[in-house]
């Protein structure tokens, strides 16, 4: 497309600074250079193959997904290998998984229960496919995962007995990744990683040492990435670096994703722009401009109330770029990124996995 200035865009719309995206990818790749572990970035953040292939080109060992819909988008783009860090439960979803396998897609899924292994094995027998799986361990987040090493060993044995390719295990210290205090974050992450490695050691003791030990997020990548026995990290948010993560890892990566808005009303002490809850989320706190001079006081369906020292100079029709507090949920509301460099829109990338929550 012919370059155009960002102020020529209709709003609200997403801007993606390509220089910053590429810089964030390079910074994460540099961290893992020479380390035993690698980065398998999570697709739940970019949701576009354009970013995933850049991450793979920079040395990523694969791509992580949360949902089959995301895996299907990657499969269509011929990107992988794919780790689905989630369980595939029920015939409808298992049939979709088998279809991916029949297409030759390299995808590994997570399991945590015997019943799920049995239905996975039945689907494999019915379709003639050979699925691969890792076992999810509860490292203290208390969401999904096995509770004891003995349970993990039993599931690994059952996978092999059922003809499913056993590949290892995963955990996620999600209860630690957003803790702003570095010492507390390291303490809780270390405790979680210790649990996961205990399970890995139990598997090794019975001759089933895991090929994959997958953990980590953006807030803990530097801890988990150097943890003995870990083979890969699932960090995703680093590539765009939203407002919430900037409070956790200030200066580590640069904010690449903003929402461009238009000022539609100006009053003494505040202004209003055309972005509300239908285009911008606030569950991790209210968005703000990158320099912090303009803050969002509140969001309604189609309006954001702007306050702060930066509102004094605003006029009707002015453009304001807001940094989402949570990029993943904000971008999921949109269909396209307007890719920019030096204030010029140089491309448009469809967010092909937006709302792929099935």
TORKOL-4160 file (C-alpha; in steps of 0.2 Angstrom, whole numbers, padded with zeros to 4 digits, m for minus):
358
<pt num="1" X="0000" Y="0000" Z="0000"/>
<pt num="2" X="0005" Y="0018" Z="m0003"/>
<pt num="3" X="0011" Y="0026" Z="0013"/>
<pt num="4" X="m0001" Y="0038" Z="0022"/>
<pt num="5" X="0000" Y="0048" Z="0038"/>
<pt num="6" X="m0008" Y="0041" Z="0054"/>
<pt num="7" X="m0019" Y="0056" Z="0055"/>
<pt num="8" X="m0027" Y="0051" Z="0039"/>
<pt num="9" X="m0034" Y="0035" Z="0047"/>
<pt num="10" X="m0052" Y="0034" Z="0053"/>
<pt num="11" X="m0053" Y="0030" Z="0072"/>
<pt num="12" X="m0053" Y="0021" Z="0084"/>
<pt num="13" X="m0040" Y="0010" Z="0076"/>
<pt num="14" X="m0024" Y="0000" Z="0081"/>
<pt num="15" X="m0007" Y="0006" Z="0077"/>
<pt num="16" X="0008" Y="m0006" Z="0077"/>
<pt num="17" X="0025" Y="0002" Z="0077"/>
<pt num="18" X="0035" Y="m0010" Z="0066"/>
<pt num="19" X="0052" Y="m0004" Z="0072"/>
<pt num="20" X="0047" Y="m0007" Z="0090"/>
<pt num="21" X="0040" Y="m0024" Z="0086"/>
<pt num="22" X="0056" Y="m0030" Z="0077"/>
<pt num="23" X="0066" Y="m0022" Z="0091"/>
<pt num="24" X="0057" Y="m0032" Z="0104"/>
<pt num="25" X="0058" Y="m0048" Z="0094"/>
<pt num="26" X="0077" Y="m0045" Z="0092"/>
<pt num="27" X="0079" Y="m0041" Z="0111"/>
<pt num="28" X="0071" Y="m0058" Z="0116"/>
<pt num="29" X="0081" Y="m0068" Z="0103"/>
<pt num="30" X="0097" Y="m0060" Z="0110"/>
<pt num="31" X="0092" Y="m0065" Z="0128"/>
<pt num="32" X="0091" Y="m0083" Z="0123"/>
<pt num="33" X="0106" Y="m0084" Z="0112"/>
<pt num="34" X="0118" Y="m0097" Z="0118"/>
<pt num="35" X="0105" Y="m0103" Z="0132"/>
<pt num="36" X="0099" Y="m0121" Z="0134"/>
<pt num="37" X="0081" Y="m0115" Z="0133"/>
<pt num="38" X="0072" Y="m0106" Z="0118"/>
<pt num="39" X="0058" Y="m0095" Z="0116"/>
<pt num="40" X="0041" Y="m0102" Z="0109"/>
<pt num="41" X="0031" Y="m0086" Z="0109"/>
<pt num="42" X="0013" Y="m0086" Z="0113"/>
<pt num="43" X="0001" Y="m0082" Z="0098"/>
<pt num="44" X="m0012" Y="m0075" Z="0109"/>
<pt num="45" X="m0004" Y="m0058" Z="0109"/>
<pt num="46" X="0000" Y="m0054" Z="0090"/>
<pt num="47" X="m0014" Y="m0065" Z="0083"/>
<pt num="48" X="m0007" Y="m0062" Z="0066"/>
<pt num="49" X="0005" Y="m0073" Z="0056"/>
<pt num="50" X="0015" Y="m0058" Z="0051"/>
<pt num="51" X="0022" Y="m0057" Z="0068"/>
<pt num="52" X="0024" Y="m0076" Z="0071"/>
<pt num="53" X="0035" Y="m0078" Z="0056"/>
<pt num="54" X="0046" Y="m0064" Z="0061"/>
<pt num="55" X="0048" Y="m0072" Z="0078"/>
<pt num="56" X="0052" Y="m0089" Z="0070"/>
<pt num="57" X="0064" Y="m0081" Z="0058"/>
<pt num="58" X="0073" Y="m0073" Z="0073"/>
<pt num="59" X="0076" Y="m0091" Z="0081"/>
<pt num="60" X="0060" Y="m0095" Z="0090"/>
<pt num="61" X="0058" Y="m0114" Z="0092"/>
<pt num="62" X="0040" Y="m0114" Z="0088"/>
<pt num="63" X="0024" Y="m0105" Z="0092"/>
<pt num="64" X="0012" Y="m0107" Z="0107"/>
<pt num="65" X="m0007" Y="m0106" Z="0106"/>
<pt num="66" X="m0021" Y="m0106" Z="0118"/>
<pt num="67" X="m0035" Y="m0111" Z="0106"/>
<pt num="68" X="m0038" Y="m0123" Z="0091"/>
<pt num="69" X="m0044" Y="m0107" Z="0081"/>
<pt num="70" X="m0027" Y="m0099" Z="0083"/>
<pt num="71" X="m0018" Y="m0116" Z="0078"/>
<pt num="72" X="m0029" Y="m0116" Z="0062"/>
<pt num="73" X="m0024" Y="m0099" Z="0057"/>
<pt num="74" X="m0005" Y="m0104" Z="0059"/>
<pt num="75" X="m0008" Y="m0120" Z="0050"/>
<pt num="76" X="m0016" Y="m0110" Z="0035"/>
<pt num="77" X="0000" Y="m0099" Z="0035"/>
<pt num="78" X="0011" Y="m0114" Z="0037"/>
<pt num="79" X="0019" Y="m0109" Z="0053"/>
<pt num="80" X="0025" Y="m0120" Z="0067"/>
<pt num="81" X="0028" Y="m0131" Z="0076"/>
<pt num="82" X="0014" Y="m0127" Z="0087"/>
<pt num="83" X="0011" Y="m0131" Z="0105"/>
<pt num="84" X="m0007" Y="m0129" Z="0111"/>
<pt num="85" X="m0004" Y="m0125" Z="0130"/>
<pt num="86" X="m0022" Y="m0130" Z="0133"/>
<pt num="87" X="m0033" Y="m0146" Z="0134"/>
<pt num="88" X="m0043" Y="m0152" Z="0119"/>
<pt num="89" X="m0059" Y="m0159" Z="0126"/>
<pt num="90" X="m0075" Y="m0166" Z="0118"/>
<pt num="91" X="m0078" Y="m0174" Z="0101"/>
<pt num="92" X="m0080" Y="m0157" Z="0091"/>
<pt num="93" X="m0063" Y="m0151" Z="0096"/>
<pt num="94" X="m0055" Y="m0167" Z="0095"/>
<pt num="95" X="m0061" Y="m0169" Z="0077"/>
<pt num="96" X="m0054" Y="m0152" Z="0073"/>
<pt num="97" X="m0037" Y="m0157" Z="0081"/>
<pt num="98" X="m0037" Y="m0173" Z="0070"/>
<pt num="99" X="m0041" Y="m0163" Z="0055"/>
<pt num="100" X="m0025" Y="m0153" Z="0058"/>
<pt num="101" X="m0015" Y="m0168" Z="0060"/>
<pt num="102" X="m0022" Y="m0175" Z="0044"/>
<pt num="103" X="m0015" Y="m0160" Z="0036"/>
<pt num="104" X="0002" Y="m0163" Z="0042"/>
<pt num="105" X="0002" Y="m0150" Z="0055"/>
<pt num="106" X="0015" Y="m0152" Z="0069"/>
<pt num="107" X="0005" Y="m0149" Z="0084"/>
<pt num="108" X="0007" Y="m0155" Z="0102"/>
<pt num="109" X="m0008" Y="m0153" Z="0115"/>
<pt num="110" X="m0008" Y="m0152" Z="0134"/>
<pt num="111" X="m0017" Y="m0165" Z="0145"/>
<pt num="112" X="m0020" Y="m0166" Z="0163"/>
<pt num="113" X="m0033" Y="m0180" Z="0166"/>
<pt num="114" X="m0035" Y="m0199" Z="0162"/>
<pt num="115" X="m0052" Y="m0196" Z="0154"/>
<pt num="116" X="m0045" Y="m0183" Z="0142"/>
<pt num="117" X="m0031" Y="m0196" Z="0137"/>
<pt num="118" X="m0044" Y="m0209" Z="0134"/>
<pt num="119" X="m0054" Y="m0198" Z="0122"/>
<pt num="120" X="m0039" Y="m0192" Z="0113"/>
<pt num="121" X="m0034" Y="m0210" Z="0110"/>
<pt num="122" X="m0051" Y="m0215" Z="0104"/>
<pt num="123" X="m0051" Y="m0200" Z="0092"/>
<pt num="124" X="m0034" Y="m0205" Z="0086"/>
<pt num="125" X="m0040" Y="m0223" Z="0083"/>
<pt num="126" X="m0055" Y="m0217" Z="0074"/>
<pt num="127" X="m0046" Y="m0206" Z="0062"/>
<pt num="128" X="m0029" Y="m0215" Z="0060"/>
<pt num="129" X="m0019" Y="m0200" Z="0067"/>
<pt num="130" X="m0005" Y="m0200" Z="0080"/>
<pt num="131" X="m0007" Y="m0185" Z="0091"/>
<pt num="132" X="0007" Y="m0179" Z="0103"/>
<pt num="133" X="0004" Y="m0172" Z="0120"/>
<pt num="134" X="0013" Y="m0165" Z="0135"/>
<pt num="135" X="0006" Y="m0165" Z="0153"/>
<pt num="136" X="0002" Y="m0149" Z="0161"/>
<pt num="137" X="0008" Y="m0147" Z="0179"/>
<pt num="138" X="0000" Y="m0136" Z="0192"/>
<pt num="139" X="0014" Y="m0125" Z="0198"/>
<pt num="140" X="0004" Y="m0116" Z="0210"/>
<pt num="141" X="m0008" Y="m0106" Z="0200"/>
<pt num="142" X="m0022" Y="m0118" Z="0203"/>
<pt num="143" X="m0030" Y="m0117" Z="0186"/>
<pt num="144" X="m0026" Y="m0133" Z="0177"/>
<pt num="145" X="m0013" Y="m0146" Z="0179"/>
<pt num="146" X="m0008" Y="m0162" Z="0189"/>
<pt num="147" X="m0005" Y="m0160" Z="0208"/>
<pt num="148" X="0008" Y="m0173" Z="0211"/>
<pt num="149" X="0023" Y="m0181" Z="0202"/>
<pt num="150" X="0015" Y="m0198" Z="0204"/>
<pt num="151" X="0000" Y="m0192" Z="0194"/>
<pt num="152" X="0011" Y="m0184" Z="0181"/>
<pt num="153" X="0021" Y="m0201" Z="0179"/>
<pt num="154" X="0005" Y="m0211" Z="0178"/>
<pt num="155" X="m0002" Y="m0199" Z="0164"/>
<pt num="156" X="0014" Y="m0201" Z="0154"/>
<pt num="157" X="0013" Y="m0220" Z="0155"/>
<pt num="158" X="m0005" Y="m0219" Z="0150"/>
<pt num="159" X="0000" Y="m0208" Z="0135"/>
<pt num="160" X="0012" Y="m0221" Z="0129"/>
<pt num="161" X="0001" Y="m0236" Z="0132"/>
<pt num="162" X="m0013" Y="m0227" Z="0122"/>
<pt num="163" X="m0002" Y="m0224" Z="0107"/>
<pt num="164" X="m0001" Y="m0205" Z="0110"/>
<pt num="165" X="0016" Y="m0198" Z="0108"/>
<pt num="166" X="0022" Y="m0192" Z="0125"/>
<pt num="167" X="0034" Y="m0177" Z="0123"/>
<pt num="168" X="0036" Y="m0169" Z="0141"/>
<pt num="169" X="0027" Y="m0157" Z="0152"/>
<pt num="170" X="0023" Y="m0139" Z="0155"/>
<pt num="171" X="0018" Y="m0127" Z="0169"/>
<pt num="172" X="0014" Y="m0109" Z="0170"/>
<pt num="173" X="0018" Y="m0097" Z="0184"/>
<pt num="174" X="0004" Y="m0085" Z="0179"/>
<pt num="175" X="0001" Y="m0080" Z="0197"/>
<pt num="176" X="0019" Y="m0072" Z="0197"/>
<pt num="177" X="0021" Y="m0064" Z="0180"/>
<pt num="178" X="0013" Y="m0048" Z="0184"/>
<pt num="179" X="0019" Y="m0045" Z="0202"/>
<pt num="180" X="0027" Y="m0028" Z="0201"/>
<pt num="181" X="0039" Y="m0031" Z="0215"/>
<pt num="182" X="0054" Y="m0040" Z="0207"/>
<pt num="183" X="0059" Y="m0050" Z="0223"/>
<pt num="184" X="0042" Y="m0056" Z="0226"/>
<pt num="185" X="0040" Y="m0061" Z="0208"/>
<pt num="186" X="0056" Y="m0070" Z="0208"/>
<pt num="187" X="0052" Y="m0079" Z="0224"/>
<pt num="188" X="0035" Y="m0085" Z="0218"/>
<pt num="189" X="0041" Y="m0089" Z="0200"/>
<pt num="190" X="0055" Y="m0099" Z="0208"/>
<pt num="191" X="0044" Y="m0109" Z="0219"/>
<pt num="192" X="0033" Y="m0113" Z="0204"/>
<pt num="193" X="0047" Y="m0118" Z="0193"/>
<pt num="194" X="0054" Y="m0129" Z="0207"/>
<pt num="195" X="0037" Y="m0139" Z="0207"/>
<pt num="196" X="0038" Y="m0141" Z="0188"/>
<pt num="197" X="0056" Y="m0148" Z="0188"/>
<pt num="198" X="0051" Y="m0160" Z="0203"/>
<pt num="199" X="0039" Y="m0168" Z="0191"/>
<pt num="200" X="0052" Y="m0168" Z="0177"/>
<pt num="201" X="0064" Y="m0177" Z="0189"/>
<pt num="202" X="0051" Y="m0190" Z="0193"/>
<pt num="203" X="0048" Y="m0194" Z="0175"/>
<pt num="204" X="0067" Y="m0196" Z="0172"/>
<pt num="205" X="0068" Y="m0208" Z="0187"/>
<pt num="206" X="0056" Y="m0220" Z="0177"/>
<pt num="207" X="0065" Y="m0218" Z="0161"/>
<pt num="208" X="0053" Y="m0205" Z="0154"/>
<pt num="209" X="0064" Y="m0189" Z="0154"/>
<pt num="210" X="0054" Y="m0175" Z="0146"/>
<pt num="211" X="0059" Y="m0169" Z="0129"/>
<pt num="212" X="0049" Y="m0153" Z="0132"/>
<pt num="213" X="0049" Y="m0143" Z="0148"/>
<pt num="214" X="0039" Y="m0128" Z="0143"/>
<pt num="215" X="0035" Y="m0113" Z="0156"/>
<pt num="216" X="0036" Y="m0095" Z="0158"/>
<pt num="217" X="0028" Y="m0078" Z="0153"/>
<pt num="218" X="0034" Y="m0061" Z="0149"/>
<pt num="219" X="0035" Y="m0056" Z="0167"/>
<pt num="220" X="0046" Y="m0071" Z="0172"/>
<pt num="221" X="0056" Y="m0075" Z="0155"/>
<pt num="222" X="0073" Y="m0070" Z="0163"/>
<pt num="223" X="0070" Y="m0081" Z="0178"/>
<pt num="224" X="0063" Y="m0096" Z="0169"/>
<pt num="225" X="0074" Y="m0095" Z="0154"/>
<pt num="226" X="0089" Y="m0099" Z="0164"/>
<pt num="227" X="0081" Y="m0112" Z="0176"/>
<pt num="228" X="0090" Y="m0129" Z="0175"/>
<pt num="229" X="0079" Y="m0141" Z="0165"/>
<pt num="230" X="0068" Y="m0129" Z="0156"/>
<pt num="231" X="0068" Y="m0131" Z="0137"/>
<pt num="232" X="0057" Y="m0117" Z="0132"/>
<pt num="233" X="0048" Y="m0101" Z="0137"/>
<pt num="234" X="0030" Y="m0096" Z="0132"/>
<pt num="235" X="0031" Y="m0077" Z="0133"/>
<pt num="236" X="0019" Y="m0068" Z="0122"/>
<pt num="237" X="0016" Y="m0050" Z="0128"/>
<pt num="238" X="0034" Y="m0044" Z="0126"/>
<pt num="239" X="0032" Y="m0042" Z="0107"/>
<pt num="240" X="0019" Y="m0027" Z="0109"/>
<pt num="241" X="0022" Y="m0023" Z="0128"/>
<pt num="242" X="0006" Y="m0016" Z="0135"/>
<pt num="243" X="0004" Y="m0004" Z="0149"/>
<pt num="244" X="0002" Y="m0016" Z="0163"/>
<pt num="245" X="0018" Y="m0025" Z="0158"/>
<pt num="246" X="0028" Y="m0009" Z="0157"/>
<pt num="247" X="0025" Y="m0007" Z="0176"/>
<pt num="248" X="0032" Y="m0025" Z="0178"/>
<pt num="249" X="0047" Y="m0024" Z="0167"/>
<pt num="250" X="0050" Y="m0005" Z="0163"/>
<pt num="251" X="0063" Y="m0002" Z="0149"/>
<pt num="252" X="0065" Y="m0021" Z="0145"/>
<pt num="253" X="0054" Y="m0019" Z="0129"/>
<pt num="254" X="0046" Y="m0005" Z="0120"/>
<pt num="255" X="0027" Y="m0002" Z="0118"/>
<pt num="256" X="0023" Y="m0006" Z="0100"/>
<pt num="257" X="0004" Y="m0006" Z="0101"/>
<pt num="258" X="m0007" Y="0009" Z="0103"/>
<pt num="259" X="m0025" Y="0014" Z="0099"/>
<pt num="260" X="m0027" Y="0030" Z="0089"/>
<pt num="261" X="m0042" Y="0040" Z="0094"/>
<pt num="262" X="m0050" Y="0057" Z="0090"/>
<pt num="263" X="m0055" Y="0070" Z="0102"/>
<pt num="264" X="m0074" Y="0073" Z="0100"/>
<pt num="265" X="m0077" Y="0084" Z="0115"/>
<pt num="266" X="m0067" Y="0097" Z="0126"/>
<pt num="267" X="m0072" Y="0104" Z="0143"/>
<pt num="268" X="m0063" Y="0112" Z="0157"/>
<pt num="269" X="m0052" Y="0099" Z="0165"/>
<pt num="270" X="m0056" Y="0085" Z="0154"/>
<pt num="271" X="m0059" Y="0079" Z="0136"/>
<pt num="272" X="m0068" Y="0065" Z="0128"/>
<pt num="273" X="m0062" Y="0054" Z="0113"/>
<pt num="274" X="m0071" Y="0041" Z="0102"/>
<pt num="275" X="m0064" Y="0025" Z="0110"/>
<pt num="276" X="m0074" Y="0015" Z="0123"/>
<pt num="277" X="m0076" Y="m0002" Z="0129"/>
<pt num="278" X="m0081" Y="m0009" Z="0112"/>
<pt num="279" X="m0063" Y="m0004" Z="0106"/>
<pt num="280" X="m0052" Y="m0003" Z="0121"/>
<pt num="281" X="m0052" Y="m0014" Z="0137"/>
<pt num="282" X="m0047" Y="m0009" Z="0155"/>
<pt num="283" X="m0047" Y="m0024" Z="0166"/>
<pt num="284" X="m0029" Y="m0021" Z="0170"/>
<pt num="285" X="m0031" Y="m0003" Z="0173"/>
<pt num="286" X="m0036" Y="0012" Z="0163"/>
<pt num="287" X="m0026" Y="0016" Z="0147"/>
<pt num="288" X="m0015" Y="0031" Z="0145"/>
<pt num="289" X="m0004" Y="0040" Z="0133"/>
<pt num="290" X="0014" Y="0033" Z="0132"/>
<pt num="291" X="0021" Y="0049" Z="0141"/>
<pt num="292" X="0008" Y="0048" Z="0154"/>
<pt num="293" X="0002" Y="0066" Z="0152"/>
<pt num="294" X="m0015" Y="0060" Z="0146"/>
<pt num="295" X="m0024" Y="0047" Z="0156"/>
<pt num="296" X="m0041" Y="0039" Z="0154"/>
<pt num="297" X="m0052" Y="0042" Z="0169"/>
<pt num="298" X="m0066" Y="0030" Z="0164"/>
<pt num="299" X="m0073" Y="0021" Z="0149"/>
<pt num="300" X="m0091" Y="0019" Z="0143"/>
<pt num="301" X="m0097" Y="0010" Z="0128"/>
<pt num="302" X="m0091" Y="0022" Z="0115"/>
<pt num="303" X="m0082" Y="0036" Z="0125"/>
<pt num="304" X="m0066" Y="0038" Z="0135"/>
<pt num="305" X="m0065" Y="0052" Z="0147"/>
<pt num="306" X="m0047" Y="0060" Z="0146"/>
<pt num="307" X="m0039" Y="0069" Z="0161"/>
<pt num="308" X="m0021" Y="0074" Z="0165"/>
<pt num="309" X="m0010" Y="0088" Z="0162"/>
<pt num="310" X="m0010" Y="0084" Z="0143"/>
<pt num="311" X="m0028" Y="0088" Z="0140"/>
<pt num="312" X="m0026" Y="0107" Z="0142"/>
<pt num="313" X="m0020" Y="0109" Z="0125"/>
<pt num="314" X="m0032" Y="0097" Z="0116"/>
<pt num="315" X="m0044" Y="0104" Z="0103"/>
<pt num="316" X="m0059" Y="0096" Z="0094"/>
<pt num="317" X="m0052" Y="0083" Z="0081"/>
<pt num="318" X="m0035" Y="0081" Z="0089"/>
<pt num="319" X="m0028" Y="0063" Z="0088"/>
<pt num="320" X="m0023" Y="0054" Z="0104"/>
<pt num="321" X="m0013" Y="0038" Z="0105"/>
<pt num="322" X="m0018" Y="0027" Z="0120"/>
<pt num="323" X="m0007" Y="0013" Z="0126"/>
<pt num="324" X="m0019" Y="m0002" Z="0131"/>
<pt num="325" X="m0017" Y="m0008" Z="0149"/>
<pt num="326" X="m0020" Y="m0026" Z="0142"/>
<pt num="327" X="m0015" Y="m0027" Z="0124"/>
<pt num="328" X="m0021" Y="m0045" Z="0121"/>
<pt num="329" X="m0040" Y="m0041" Z="0125"/>
<pt num="330" X="m0040" Y="m0024" Z="0116"/>
<pt num="331" X="m0033" Y="m0031" Z="0100"/>
<pt num="332" X="m0045" Y="m0045" Z="0100"/>
<pt num="333" X="m0059" Y="m0032" Z="0097"/>
<pt num="334" X="m0051" Y="m0027" Z="0081"/>
<pt num="335" X="m0048" Y="m0034" Z="0063"/>
<pt num="336" X="m0033" Y="m0025" Z="0057"/>
<pt num="337" X="m0016" Y="m0017" Z="0063"/>
<pt num="338" X="m0011" Y="m0001" Z="0054"/>
<pt num="339" X="0008" Y="m0004" Z="0053"/>
<pt num="340" X="0018" Y="0012" Z="0055"/>
<pt num="341" X="0036" Y="0018" Z="0054"/>
<pt num="342" X="0041" Y="0035" Z="0058"/>
<pt num="343" X="0022" Y="0041" Z="0059"/>
<pt num="344" X="0018" Y="0034" Z="0042"/>
<pt num="345" X="0006" Y="0020" Z="0039"/>
<pt num="346" X="0016" Y="0007" Z="0028"/>
<pt num="347" X="0005" Y="m0008" Z="0028"/>
<pt num="348" X="m0011" Y="m0016" Z="0035"/>
<pt num="349" X="m0010" Y="m0033" Z="0044"/>
<pt num="350" X="m0026" Y="m0043" Z="0046"/>
<pt num="351" X="m0028" Y="m0049" Z="0064"/>
<pt num="352" X="m0033" Y="m0066" Z="0058"/>
<pt num="353" X="m0035" Y="m0075" Z="0075"/>
<pt num="354" X="m0045" Y="m0061" Z="0083"/>
<pt num="355" X="m0060" Y="m0068" Z="0092"/>
<pt num="356" X="m0054" Y="m0086" Z="0088"/>
<pt num="357" X="m0059" Y="m0092" Z="0106"/>
<pt num="358" X="m0065" Y="m0109" Z="0101"/>
